[in-house]
Amino acid sequence: MHMHMHMHKVTLHHKSFHALCHTPRALKLCFLKNLKTGAIAGKYTDSNISSTCPTSVLQDMIIHQTSNYSASANEGQAARWICGNAICCSACSYMLEWREEDYFDLKGLHSTFIEMVECAKTCVLCDYMARKFGLHHVESIKEQLEPTQYPSVYFHATVPYTGRPKEHLRSLQLCSGNRFYSLHRRYFLLYSSQGRAFNRSLWANTEPIDFSARVSTVTHWLSECQALHPKCAEASRFDDRTAARILEVHRVNQQNHIRLVPTDEIGLRDYIVLSHCWGKVPMDCKTTRENINDYQTSVDYACLPKTFQEAILITIALNIRHIWIDSLCVIQNSPDDWERESAKMASIFRNATLTISASSASNSQEGCGTSSVFDPAMHLRRDPRTPGPGPSLISLRFDHIEDARNDPATKALSRRGRPVNERAWIFQEKQLSRRILHTTPEEFSWQCSTHAETEDGTHHSYETSANDDSQAFPVLSSYNEDGHYLRYHMCKIWWDWVGDYVERKLTIPSDNYAALAGVIAFYQNKSSDEPLVGLWKRDLHIHLAWYAWETRGLWRPELTRRPSWSWMTYPHTHVTIQSTMGWEMCDLLDEPPTSPKHRRITHAVELLDHDIRWTGQPLTSAPSHGTLTLHGLLHQLPRPVLDYNGRSPERLNLDPDMQQTLQDRQVFTVMTLFAYTKRTIFDNNTNNTNDIIVAVYLIVEPTGRGEEEYRRAGTRTTISELFPRQETSYELPGTYQTITLV
């Protein structure tokens, strides 16, 4: 028989203790006294239950309660569930059932928290869940509510959606409150034997779960990717350049041995790289010209920061002998070595077997999560005497991640808000890595070009894009398949990267170029294009059409940008950068010429020459000089005409550093960058369509150093309607001229 299982989200609410309004005042005082002294509440600390409240008092309280549970938990004949040798109560057994439908109303579990306390004496599941509220919760009831307002227990079942429905998972939420508000919440996860993570330590172990129990999951992820993911295997090598040196690590007689070795002396194959935030704490353990000889003999493990130590433990546990850590493998007080090694970032990260990302650590002292120890899950099996639909084996564990995320006092960082996603240096490490193991104190997570999954199996996705924000935990983008990314899609991918990169923080502003050099080398390898200080030569007409706006009032007008045509001369976090190229436009331009959907560029500015010089190593240092010689249509263009709402379909985007100079200007000097046709519906009654032509212009300002020398000042777009048969004869305004853009 095929078993239909659905993932349900169950909300358990401690509803109002309305039954106590019928309880004598002396009994209420006795109950409150026992709460205060810990006679009842003491059970719900991390210590054992120790209730000295007379059983007759508790029973009398329950007798006087109006039991909501009896009206809801006994709907139908629920199967009984067993944990160890103990049978769960009827209320919990009813809650554990997998059902086809969602529950949009609240279902009663126990009438009051006190009923749950009493039931916990015989029901291990009630005991487990009630303990998670702790003493502070019971005290909050006493301090914040009148006896007539004490909360009760409800559960609310839904089908959660974490990228796609999970038939093997249920999420349980316990809320202390009533139908309209909650004082406190606790979250749990139920996982059935049909899930691929069911045999992992987080669900299967019966003892506390430390790193030694969890490493098998990481080993499985890595071996599965190497054996079964052809897309990841095809992306195995970038080029033959390797880091100049790497750490050799191994464990002998319970001691970790580490030394720095030149890569030209070893046959380097498998190795790991560490991606981490340096943070604001001092980095005492780093390679310098003075200590490099000592490090080539031995690096003291005890002197390493916690993040380095735990990354080395993971490396050894995976039976890999080498790990690359930037502060130890690059000579930090040698500018020449720093520039040479920075230029190799693409090959260092792309060729690595695995990247370990210390994803939640804001500095090198916070670790990779290997020191976390988790409580074992509860293992539940259906009583064979009461068969029913759904799984017969499930595990239940406290969802500490969701619990922290929804607690205002301890709100956890979302994946996008973690420290590694705020740092500019780490941007290229994410884009270049073939496989990433995200490590946090709460969980390990896996990402590769084929597969992404959290350690507990609650998030699991295949073949999705890293640019797809709808995915709860997307796989890494892959750019190794021939023809998968077409010409204009490659342009759009680049500008998505730019938008992410400029919003990340840099401790040293001059690192702006080096921190992107690896990504530039990688994109150049895939596109066979030539980089021009953050732009690209082949489709320069598209890449010059970026626009910027000030972010949070950080822009300082006194800053002078050279070259003006590059977005890279803006300081990080001061502006937001976007391109006029949208995904819809990409689709139309990339359509085959024979397709009725195809749209084409009807005009493009011509690049005649470029002159770029660097202060040091190309791409990793700042440019000392940068000019573009352009040939195209130059003319005068007024501001867009606004409608009565102050809006216009046409755009004017002045660069932040030119806002004060041009804010009152009514007419601008522009050079046409490109134009393209676009179809629009102009008659809703007949569904007739017609083409419009969209023209994108570069606003330029004379520098005063010559008639043909200009600097960039912004962008402007116009929209013109094309009547039938006019496309071939449409002419853009202006006269052809050659200018030098500085």
N, C-alpha and C positions, 0 to 999 in steps of 0.2 A: 504494500500500500504506500502510495506517495504521500508524504507528510507535508502539508502546506504550513510554513512558518513565516511569520512577519515580525519585524523588529518593532517593538512598542516602546513608547516613552511613558513611564508611569510616574505620576506625581502623587506623593503621599502627604496629606495635610493633617496636622494636628488641629482638629476643629474645636469649636468652643466647648468648654467643660460646663455646658448648661445644666448638667445633672447635679452639679454641686450646689446649685441654688436651692435644692430641696434638702440639703444636708444640714443637720444642726450646727449652730455656730461653734460649739465646743469641738465638734469633729473637724470643722474647717481649721480651727486654731491648732488642733493636734497635727493635722496634715502639714500646715505651714511651719510648725515647730520642727517637724521631722525633716522638711526640706532644708530649713536653716541649719540644722545640726548635721545634715548629710545622711540621716538615717535612710531616706529614700533616694535622694539625689546622689549619694555617695556611690551608688552602683554605676552611675553613668560618668565615671571618670575612667582613667586608664587602669585603675586598680579593680579588684574583684568586687562583685555586687555584695553589699552588706546591709540589708534592710532590717531595721529593728522595729519598724512600724508594725503594730499588732496585726496579724493576719485578719482577725475579725473586723478591724477598722477598715482595711482595704476592701474586704468582701462586702461590708456594709455600704461603702462608698459605691462600689460597682452595682449593688442591688438597686440603689436609688438612681442610677443613671438611666437615661433613655438611650438604649443601644441602637445607634445608627448602623452598626455592623450587622446586626441581625436582619436588617432590611436589604442589605446590599451584598454582603459576603456569602450569603447562602443562596444566591440566585443559581439554581441548577445544582447538579451534583458535581462539585469540583474534585479533581483527583487529589490524592494526598501525596505530599512530598516528604522525603526522608533526607536528613543530614546526619551522616554517620549512622548511629543506631537510634537517633531520636526523630520522631515524627513532627513535622511542622504543624502549627495550629491551622484550623480551617480557614481563618482569614488570610494567612500567608499563602496557603495552598491555592486559594482562589486567585490571589494576586499573581501567582507565578504562571498561570495558564497562558499559553500562546493563543491568541484569537485572531480571526480574520478582520474584525472591525476595529476602527479607532473609537476611543471613548472621549467624547467631547464634554461630558459632564463628570462631576466628581463622584467617586465611589467611596463609600465608607469602608475603612479597614478596622479600626478600633475607635470606640466612642470617645475615649480620652487617653491622654498620655499615661495616666495611672493604670488604665486597663491594659495598656501595652506593657507597663512595668510588671504588672501581675502576671500577664501571659508569658513574659520572658523567663519566669521560673521554670517553665516546661518547654517553651518553644525557643530553640536556639536561634532562629532567624529573627524573631522579635528582640531577643537579647542582643544579637549582633547589631541590628539597626538602631535600637534605642541607645546603646553605648555611644554611638557616634555623635549624639547630641551633646553629651558631656555635662558636667556640673554647671557650667556657665549658662546653659540653656534653661535648666530647671530654675536657677536663680533669677533669670530674666523673666520667667513666668511670674514668679513671686513678686518681683519688684515692679513690673509694668502693668499687671492685670489684676482686676478684682476677681474674687473667686467665681463669680458668675460668668466670667469671660475666659476661663481657662480653655486652651485649645484641645482639639481632638484630631484624629487621624483620618485622612482621606487618601485615596490614590486615584490618579488620573492617567489613563493609558492612551498614548498616541503612537504613531509610527514615525520615529525620527528619520531625518534625511541627511546623511553625511556624504554628499557626493552622489550617492545612489542608495536605494533602500537596502537595508541589511536584514536578511531573513533570520540570521543567527543571533541577533543582538536585541536586547531590550535595555532601556535606560529608566531607572527608577529615581524619582525625586520625592523626598520627604519634606513637607512644609509644615511648620508649626504655626497655626493660625486658624482662620475659618475660610468660608467660601470667597471672601472678599479681600482678605489680606493675609500675609504670613509674617511671623516673627523671625523664623529661622528655617533654614533648609539644609537638607543633606541629600547627596546624590550617590547612586549605586549603579552598577552595570551588571546585567545578566548576559551570559554568553553560552550558547548551546554547543553541543558536540559537533554540529554541522559546520561550524566556523573553522577557517584554516588556522586560527590562532589558539584553538582550544587546548592543544597539547603544549603550548608555551608555558614557561614557568609562572608567569603572572596569573594564569588560570589554573594550572595543573598542580603546582607545588603545594605541599601540606605544611612546609616549614617556612619561616621568614625568608624572603627572596632577596638575595644580594647579587652583586655583579657576577660572581662565578656561576650563578644559576641562570642569569639572563644572557650571557655571552653566546649561548647556543643559538639564540634568535638571530643575532648579528651574523654569526657564521653561516647560518642557513640563508639569510638574505644575500650575502656575498656569493656563496657557491651557486645559488639559484640564478643570480644575474650572470655570472660567468658562464654557466652551462646552458642557459635557456633563453637568453636575451640577445638575439643577433644584432639588434640595433645598437645595443651598448657595446658589443664586441667590435662592430664595424668602426666605432668611434675610438678605437683603442689607442691610436698613435696620432700625434699632431705633427711634430717634426723630431729630428734627432738630437736637438739641444737638450742637455740635462743640467741640473743644478751643479755648481762647482763642488759642493760638499753636502753631506747628508749624515744624519745620526744613525749609528748602528746600535741596536738595542737587543739584549737577550737576558735571560734569567738563569742563573746558576746557583744552586744551593740556597734558594730563597732570597737571593740578592739580585737586584737589577743592575746590569752592567751597561754603560752608555759611553760612547766615544764618537767624536766627529771624524769622519773619513772622507778623503777626496774621492769623488765618483769615478775619476779616471783610473783608480786602482782596483775597482770592483766591477763585476758584471751586474750592474744594477738592472733588476727586472721589476719585481713587485715592491712597491713602497707606498707608504701612507703620507698624506699631508695634513697638517693641522690648520684649520681656519678659526681664528679667535680674535677677540678685541683686546688690544693692549690695555686700554683704560687709562685712568689717571694715577694708578699706583706705580711706584718706581719699578722699572724692569732691571733688576740687579743681575739677573742671569742672562747675559748676552755675549756673543762672540765679538771680540775686539782684536786689533792687531797685536795687543799686548798679551792676550791669554789664548790665542788660537793654538799655539803649540801645546799648551797644557790640556786643552779640550780634545786635541787629537790623541792624547793618551787616555784621558778619562774625564767624564763629566759627573759630578757628584749628584746622584739622584735626589738626595735629601735636601739639596740646596735649590732644586727646581721649584717653580711655583706650582700650585695644585693643578692647574689646567694642564700643564706640561706632563706632570706625573701621571695623571689619569689617562691622557692620550697615549702615553707610552704603555700603560697597563693594557689598554685596548689593543694596541699594536702587537704586543707579546701574546695576548690571548688569542689573536687571530693567526698566530704562527707566521707573522710577517716580521722581517728582520730590520727594516729601515723605515725611518720617519723623517719628514722634512718639516722643520719649525723655523719660521722666518728669522726670529731674533738670534737663533743659534747657528743657522746655516748661512747667514749673510753677515759679513763683517760690518758691524754697525757704525764704526768710526772711519770707514773707508768709502768716500764718495764714489770712487771709481768702481769698487766691487759692488756697491749698492746699485749703481746704474746698470751695470752688466747683468746682475742677477734679476733686477726688476724687469729687464727686457725679456727674460726667459719665463715670465709667469705663465704665459699661455701653455708652453710645453710642460712646465713643472706640474701644473694642476691637471691638464688634460691627460697626461700620460700616467698619472698616479692611479694605483689600483683602487684607492678609496680616499675620500676627503672626510676627516672627522671635523664636524662643526660644533664648537662649544657655543651652542645657539643662544643660551640664556645667560651666559657669563658676560658681565660688563667689564671684567678685567681678568688678568691671568691668575688671580688667586681664588676664583670661584668654582673652578673645576668643570668636569665633563659629566657629572651625574653618576659616576661609578660608585660613589660612597653611599648612595641612597639604598635603604633597605625597606621593602614593602611587606605588609602583612599578607599572609596567604589568603587565597580566595576560599569561600565556603563552597563545598561540593555537594550538590543536591541531585537526587535521583527520584524519579517517579515511582511511587509504590506500585509494584506490578499487579496488585489486587484491584487497583483503580485506574485502569488504562484510559487514555484519552488522546486527543489530537496533539500534535506538536512533539518536541523533543522529549526524550526520556532522561537525558543527562544535561545538567546545566551547572555553571559556576557563577557565583555572585561575589563581587568585590566592591569596596568603597571607591567611588570615582573621585579621587582627590584633585584631579585636574579641573573637572567641571565644578566641584565644590569651591575651589579657590577662585575660579574665574567669576563665580556669581556671588562671592563674598566681598562687599565693598572694602572691608578692612584688609583683605589679603588678595586682592584682585590680581590674577595671573596675567602675564603678558600674552596677548594673542601671538600666533606665529609670525604675523607680519610686523608686530610691534617689538619683537625681541631685539636685543642689542646688536646682533650681527646684521640685522636688516637696516640698521641706521648708519653703518660705517661704509665710507666710500671704498676703502681698500678691499673690503670683503665682497663688494659687488662682483668684481671680476672672478673671484674665487668661486662664487655660486654659478656664474655663467659658464665657466670653463670646466668645472668638475663633471666627470662621467657618472660618479656615484657619490652620494653624500649620506653620511650617518649623522643625523642631528642628535646631539646629546644634551639633555637637560636633567635637572634633579627629578622631574616628574615622569619622564619617559624617554625612550629612544625612538627615533623615526628614521625611515629609509626613503631615499629618493634616488631614482636613476632615470634614464631616458625611456624606460618601459613601464616602470612600476613605482608606486609610492604607497607607504603603509606605516601606520603607527604600531608600536610594540604590542599594544593590546588588541590590535585588529579592528578597532572601531572606525578608523579611516583607512580606506583601501581603494586605490584608483589605478587604472591602466590607460596608457596612450592618450593622456591629456596634456595640454600645453601649459608650460610654466607661466604663460601670459594670460591664462584663463582664470580670472579671479573667482569664478563661480565654484571652482573646485576647493573643497575644504583643505586638501593637502595635495597639490598638483605634482605630477612627475616633472622632471627636468626637460626643458626644450631640447630637441635634437636637430642638428643642422647638417647631418651627414648623408642624408638620402638624396640622391640625384633627382632634381626636378621637383622635390617636395616644396621648396620655397622658391617662388618665381621672382623675377627681377624686382618688381615694385614691392612685393612682400618683404624682400630683403631690406629695402629702404625703410619700410614701416617698422620692422623688427629693430633696426638700428635706433630709430627715434623713440621707441618704447624703452630701450636700454638707456638712452640719454636722459629721458624724463625721470627714470629711477635714480640714475647716478648723481645728478645734480642736487637731488634732495637729500643725499647722504652727507654725513659730517666728515670733515677732514681736520685732524689736529694741526697739521702743517700745511698751509694753503698751497705751497709750491709742489706738494705731492700730487696735485691735480692731474698732471700728465702721466706720471709713472703709475698711478693707481689704475689707469685705464689702458696702459700700453699692452697688457696681455689680451684684453678683449679686442683691441684694434688689430693686433697680430692674428688673432683667431678669425675675426670677420674678414680680414684681408685674405687669409688662406681659403676661406669658403667662397668668397665672392670674386676673387682674382681682381680686385679693384685696388686703387692707390689712395691711401689716406692723405687728407689735407687738413690737419689740425682739427680733428673732430668731424670733418666733412669727408665726402668721397668724390673722386674725380669723375667717374663714368656718368653719374646722374647728378652732377653738381647743381643743375637747375632746380632739382627737387630739394637737395640738401641745403641750399642757400635760403630756402623758404621757411626756415624755422622762425618762431616768434617767442618772445619772453615777456613775463610780467613779474613785477616785484612781489616778494613773499614776506609777509609779516613786517613790512616797514624796515627791512634790514639793509636795503640798498643805500649806498653812500654815493651821491652824485659826483663827488670830487674824484672818484676813481676813474682812471683813463684806461680803456681797453685797447690792446694791440695784440693781434689784428682785430679790427672791429667786426669782421665778417664771421668770426668763430665764436660759438657759444662757450667754448672752453675758457675764455678770458673773463667769464663771470665767476665770482667766488661762490663756493658751494653753500647751499641752503638760502641764498639771498634771492634767487629767482626760480621760477618754474619755466621749463622749456618744453615746447611742443612743436610738432610739425604740421603743416597744412595737409599732409598725406594721411588720409583715413583708410580704414580697412575696406570700406565700400569702394573708394576710388581705386585702391589696389586691385580689387576683384575685377573692376571694369577694364583697367589698363592691361591686366595680365590675361584677359580673355583672348583666345586665338583670333586673329584678324578676320576669319571667316564667320565668327560667331556674331549673331545679331546684338549681343550684349556688349560687344567690344567697343571701347572708346579709346581714342588715341591722343597723344600729345601733338597739338597742331603747331606749336612753336616752342623753341627752347633757346635760351641764351647760350652763346658759344664761349668756351674757355680757350683762349689763345695761348696763355702761358701762366706759369705760377712760379714764385720764388719764395721758398721757405728755408730759413736757416735756424739752427738750434743753438742754445747756450751750452749744451753738452751733448750727451748721447741722444740721437734722434728718437722721438716719441716719448722718452722718459724724462726729458728736460723741457724747460719752457722755450718757446720760439723767441729768437732775438729779432727776427724780421719775417714778415709774411705779406705778400702781395698776390693778387689775382688780376690778370689782364683779361677783361671780358669784352665781347663784341655782341651788341644787341640793340633793341629799340629803346631809345631814350626820349622821354617827353615829360610834360607837366600834367599832374592829375590832382583834382580837388579832393577835399574831404568827402566822405560819403554823405548823401542826403538822408536825413533822418525823418521817419514818419512821426505822427502825432504822439506816439508812445516813446519817442526817442530811440527808435531802433532802425536798423538797416540790414538787409541781407548781405551787403558788402562789408568788408572788414578793413579797419585801420588799426595796425599794431605798431606803436612806437616803442623802440627799445627803451628800457628803464633809464639808461644813462643819457638818453636824448629827450626825455619827457619834458624837462624844463625848457630846453632850447626850442622845441617845436610845438609846445602845447597850444600856442595861439596861431600857428601857421595854418593857412587855408588852402594853399596849393603846394604840392610837393614835387620834387624831381624824382622820377622813378625810371628804373630799367626793367623791362619785361623779362621775368624769369622763365615762365612757361604758360601755356594755355591748353585747356583740354575741353572736349565736348562732354555734355551730360544731358541725359534725357529727363524731362519733367512732364507732369500732367498739367495741362492748362485748361481743360474743359471737362469738368467732373460729370457733366450730363452725357457726353458722347464718349468719354474715356480716350479722347484724342491725346496724342503726345507730340511733343516737339523737342528739339534740341536747344540747349543754351550753351554758351561758351563761357567758361570760368577762366579768367586771366589772373595770374599771381605776379605781383611786382615787388621789386626791391627798392625801398626808399633810400636814396643816397643824398649826402651832403658834401659840397665841395670842401676840401681841406684848406684851400688858399695857397697851396704850394705848387700849383700847376693847373692848367685848364682841364686836364683829363684825370686828375687825381680826386678820388672821392672816398668817403668813409660810409659805412653802413649806418642807417638810422631806424630801420623798421621794415615792415611789409604792408602791402595793401592788396586787396582782391576786388575785382569787378565782375559783374554778371551781366551778360548781354544775350538777348533772345535771338536765336537763329531761325529764320523762316525756312520753309521747305526748299531744298536744293541750294541753300545759301552757303552751306558749310565749306564747299570747295572754293568759294570766292570771298570769304570773310577775311578782312584785313585788319590787323591790330594797328592802333595809332602809334605815331612816333617816327623818328628817323634813326637809321643805323649809325651807331658810333662805337668807338673803342675807348674804354675807360680803364683806369688802374684803381683797384679797390684795396685800401690799406686797412 
